[in-house]
Amino acid sequence: MITNNFNSNINKNNYIYNNYNKKANNKEECETCENRKYKDGSDDAGVSFKTATKLSPAAASQAVYMHEQEHVNHERAKAAKEGREIVSQTVTIKTSTCPECGTPYVSGGQTKTITKAAPEKETLNLDDEARRGQFIDKFI
């Protein structure tokens, strides 16, 4: 019984290995890779991939990177409009491996922007010790 189980596992592994090599040599995509689509999950309305889009594994890395750059540009414009200062911006490109055929692919990306309020212009502080005596309160 152990021998049959062992042989069964060997046959299963050989089948997976042979299918992987056949697809790699024929440049065919497995069903999972063929059906993979990319869709933006953010609330940023002005970026690409708002509807699910199929990309080849070769084109996905560049497309995801350019998509994340759209987020970077939108966050910069939003910060400028709100009078905020950008502290940092990071773009992370995520990769995965197809469970069916073992092909590595770009699985998504994330843009993170940290902003802070822009420094306020110097205001006149009448309680400041250095300014005392420079102003007169006059009553009539």
C-alpha atoms as a printed R data frame, in Angstrom:
    type eleno elety resid chain resno       x       y       z
1   ATOM     1    CA   MET     A     1   0.000   0.000   0.000
2   ATOM     2    CA   ILE     A     2   2.817   2.419   0.771
3   ATOM     3    CA   THR     A     3   4.422   1.532  -2.564
4   ATOM     4    CA   ASN     A     4   1.229   2.337  -4.473
5   ATOM     5    CA   ASN     A     5   0.866   5.631  -2.662
6   ATOM     6    CA   PHE     A     6   4.508   6.430  -3.333
7   ATOM     7    CA   ASN     A     7   4.147   5.530  -7.023
8   ATOM     8    CA   SER     A     8   0.955   7.559  -7.210
9   ATOM     9    CA   ASN     A     9   2.779  10.626  -5.895
10  ATOM    10    CA   ILE     A    10   5.643  10.100  -8.337
11  ATOM    11    CA   ASN     A    11   3.196   9.828 -11.237
12  ATOM    12    CA   LYS     A    12   1.365  12.940 -10.084
13  ATOM    13    CA   ASN     A    13   4.625  14.901  -9.762
14  ATOM    14    CA   ASN     A    14   5.799  13.687 -13.181
15  ATOM    15    CA   TYR     A    15   2.471  14.755 -14.689
16  ATOM    16    CA   ILE     A    16   2.781  18.256 -13.172
17  ATOM    17    CA   TYR     A    17   6.449  18.497 -14.223
18  ATOM    18    CA   ASN     A    18   5.735  17.341 -17.781
19  ATOM    19    CA   ASN     A    19   2.752  19.688 -18.140
20  ATOM    20    CA   TYR     A    20   4.851  22.588 -16.851
21  ATOM    21    CA   ASN     A    21   7.659  21.833 -19.314
22  ATOM    22    CA   LYS     A    22   5.251  21.332 -22.214
23  ATOM    23    CA   LYS     A    23   3.583  24.689 -21.540
24  ATOM    24    CA   ALA     A    24   6.910  26.432 -21.025
25  ATOM    25    CA   ASN     A    25   8.253  25.074 -24.323
26  ATOM    26    CA   ASN     A    26   5.055  25.812 -26.264
27  ATOM    27    CA   LYS     A    27   4.624  29.205 -24.596
28  ATOM    28    CA   GLU     A    28   1.043  28.261 -23.792
29  ATOM    29    CA   GLU     A    29  -0.650  29.796 -20.788
30  ATOM    30    CA   CYS     A    30  -2.335  27.598 -18.240
31  ATOM    31    CA   GLU     A    31  -6.018  28.185 -17.556
32  ATOM    32    CA   THR     A    32  -5.285  30.259 -14.440
33  ATOM    33    CA   CYS     A    33  -2.839  32.547 -16.280
34  ATOM    34    CA   GLU     A    34  -5.156  32.789 -19.259
35  ATOM    35    CA   ASN     A    35  -8.058  33.956 -17.082
36  ATOM    36    CA   ARG     A    36  -6.053  36.363 -14.870
37  ATOM    37    CA   LYS     A    37  -7.332  39.937 -14.974
38  ATOM    38    CA   TYR     A    38  -6.189  43.145 -13.308
39  ATOM    39    CA   LYS     A    39  -8.555  45.639 -11.701
40  ATOM    40    CA   ASP     A    40  -7.892  48.743  -9.606
41  ATOM    41    CA   GLY     A    41  -9.344  48.491  -6.120
42  ATOM    42    CA   SER     A    42  -8.815  52.095  -5.048
43  ATOM    43    CA   ASP     A    43 -11.313  54.944  -4.885
44  ATOM    44    CA   ASP     A    44  -9.174  57.043  -7.267
45  ATOM    45    CA   ALA     A    45 -11.556  57.532 -10.198
46  ATOM    46    CA   GLY     A    46  -9.049  58.905 -12.702
47  ATOM    47    CA   VAL     A    47  -6.742  55.905 -13.080
48  ATOM    48    CA   SER     A    48  -6.628  52.945 -15.456
49  ATOM    49    CA   PHE     A    49  -7.881  49.416 -14.759
50  ATOM    50    CA   LYS     A    50 -11.254  50.463 -13.358
51  ATOM    51    CA   THR     A    51 -12.694  47.605 -15.398
52  ATOM    52    CA   ALA     A    52 -11.033  44.199 -15.256
53  ATOM    53    CA   THR     A    53  -8.351  43.898 -17.941
54  ATOM    54    CA   LYS     A    54  -6.431  40.837 -19.136
55  ATOM    55    CA   LEU     A    55  -2.665  41.266 -19.404
56  ATOM    56    CA   SER     A    56   0.024  38.809 -20.375
57  ATOM    57    CA   PRO     A    57   2.591  38.070 -17.658
58  ATOM    58    CA   ALA     A    58   5.206  39.859 -19.777
59  ATOM    59    CA   ALA     A    59   3.140  43.055 -20.131
60  ATOM    60    CA   ALA     A    60   1.766  43.087 -16.571
61  ATOM    61    CA   SER     A    61   4.895  44.426 -14.861
62  ATOM    62    CA   GLN     A    62   5.105  47.562 -17.015
63  ATOM    63    CA   ALA     A    63   1.338  48.128 -16.988
64  ATOM    64    CA   VAL     A    64   1.094  47.824 -13.193
65  ATOM    65    CA   TYR     A    65   4.099  50.127 -12.718
66  ATOM    66    CA   MET     A    66   2.575  52.788 -15.001
67  ATOM    67    CA   HIS     A    67  -0.764  52.421 -13.220
68  ATOM    68    CA   GLU     A    68   0.901  53.047  -9.852
69  ATOM    69    CA   GLN     A    69   2.608  56.135 -11.324
70  ATOM    70    CA   GLU     A    70  -0.878  57.471 -12.091
71  ATOM    71    CA   HIS     A    71  -1.658  57.166  -8.377
72  ATOM    72    CA   VAL     A    72   1.614  58.977  -7.532
73  ATOM    73    CA   ASN     A    73   0.747  61.868  -9.845
74  ATOM    74    CA   HIS     A    74  -2.821  62.120  -8.528
75  ATOM    75    CA   GLU     A    75  -1.607  62.181  -4.917
76  ATOM    76    CA   ARG     A    76   0.894  64.943  -5.744
77  ATOM    77    CA   ALA     A    77  -1.817  67.027  -7.405
78  ATOM    78    CA   LYS     A    78  -4.192  66.423  -4.489
79  ATOM    79    CA   ALA     A    79  -1.521  67.508  -1.972
80  ATOM    80    CA   ALA     A    80  -0.775  70.682  -3.948
81  ATOM    81    CA   LYS     A    81  -4.479  71.517  -4.206
82  ATOM    82    CA   GLU     A    82  -4.967  71.063  -0.456
83  ATOM    83    CA   GLY     A    83  -1.816  73.022   0.397
84  ATOM    84    CA   ARG     A    84  -0.131  69.990   1.931
85  ATOM    85    CA   GLU     A    85   3.490  68.929   1.773
86  ATOM    86    CA   ILE     A    86   4.493  65.413   0.663
87  ATOM    87    CA   VAL     A    87   6.656  63.693   3.257
88  ATOM    88    CA   SER     A    88   7.130  60.430   1.337
89  ATOM    89    CA   GLN     A    89   5.733  58.367  -1.507
90  ATOM    90    CA   THR     A    90   6.433  54.688  -2.051
91  ATOM    91    CA   VAL     A    91   5.360  52.296  -4.780
92  ATOM    92    CA   THR     A    92   5.374  48.568  -4.075
93  ATOM    93    CA   ILE     A    93   5.034  46.081  -6.922
94  ATOM    94    CA   LYS     A    94   3.824  42.684  -5.711
95  ATOM    95    CA   THR     A    95   4.705  39.384  -7.377
96  ATOM    96    CA   SER     A    96   3.267  35.894  -7.069
97  ATOM    97    CA   THR     A    97   3.697  32.482  -8.611
98  ATOM    98    CA   CYS     A    98   0.884  30.767 -10.479
99  ATOM    99    CA   PRO     A    99  -0.212  27.731  -8.449
100 ATOM   100    CA   GLU     A   100  -1.101  25.797 -11.607
101 ATOM   101    CA   CYS     A   101   1.964  26.230 -13.811
102 ATOM   102    CA   GLY     A   102   4.556  27.881 -11.558
103 ATOM   103    CA   THR     A   103   5.000  30.963 -13.742
104 ATOM   104    CA   PRO     A   104   5.984  34.087 -11.785
105 ATOM   105    CA   TYR     A   105   3.846  37.148 -12.485
106 ATOM   106    CA   VAL     A   106   3.165  40.651 -11.183
107 ATOM   107    CA   SER     A   107   0.095  40.330  -9.003
108 ATOM   108    CA   GLY     A   108  -0.515  43.986  -8.206
109 ATOM   109    CA   GLY     A   109   0.843  47.159  -6.726
110 ATOM   110    CA   GLN     A   110   0.328  49.677  -3.986
111 ATOM   111    CA   THR     A   111   1.127  53.371  -3.728
112 ATOM   112    CA   LYS     A   112   1.470  54.933  -0.309
113 ATOM   113    CA   THR     A   113   1.646  58.709   0.153
114 ATOM   114    CA   ILE     A   114   2.271  60.479   3.437
115 ATOM   115    CA   THR     A   115   1.553  64.204   3.611
116 ATOM   116    CA   LYS     A   116   1.599  66.840   6.295
117 ATOM   117    CA   ALA     A   117   0.161  70.296   6.602
118 ATOM   118    CA   ALA     A   118   2.381  72.880   4.947
119 ATOM   119    CA   PRO     A   119   4.167  75.109   7.453
120 ATOM   120    CA   GLU     A   120   2.114  78.156   8.263
121 ATOM   121    CA   LYS     A   121   3.408  81.612   7.540
122 ATOM   122    CA   GLU     A   122   4.753  83.466  10.520
123 ATOM   123    CA   THR     A   123   1.956  85.187  12.383
124 ATOM   124    CA   LEU     A   124   2.197  88.245  14.561
125 ATOM   125    CA   ASN     A   125   2.266  87.177  18.196
126 ATOM   126    CA   LEU     A   126   1.624  90.161  20.456
127 ATOM   127    CA   ASP     A   127   2.488  88.136  23.560
128 ATOM   128    CA   ASP     A   128   6.051  87.615  22.361
129 ATOM   129    CA   GLU     A   129   8.538  89.269  24.739
130 ATOM   130    CA   ALA     A   130  10.601  90.720  21.870
131 ATOM   131    CA   ARG     A   131   7.569  92.555  20.415
132 ATOM   132    CA   ARG     A   132   6.443  94.332  23.588
133 ATOM   133    CA   GLY     A   133   6.471  98.093  23.290
134 ATOM   134    CA   GLN     A   134   6.242  98.091  19.501
135 ATOM   135    CA   PHE     A   135   2.456  98.591  19.474
136 ATOM   136    CA   ILE     A   136   0.219 101.058  21.286
137 ATOM   137    CA   ASP     A   137  -3.355 100.523  22.358
138 ATOM   138    CA   LYS     A   138  -5.132 103.891  22.144
139 ATOM   139    CA   PHE     A   139  -8.486 104.699  23.679
140 ATOM   140    CA   ILE     A   140 -10.433 107.899  23.078
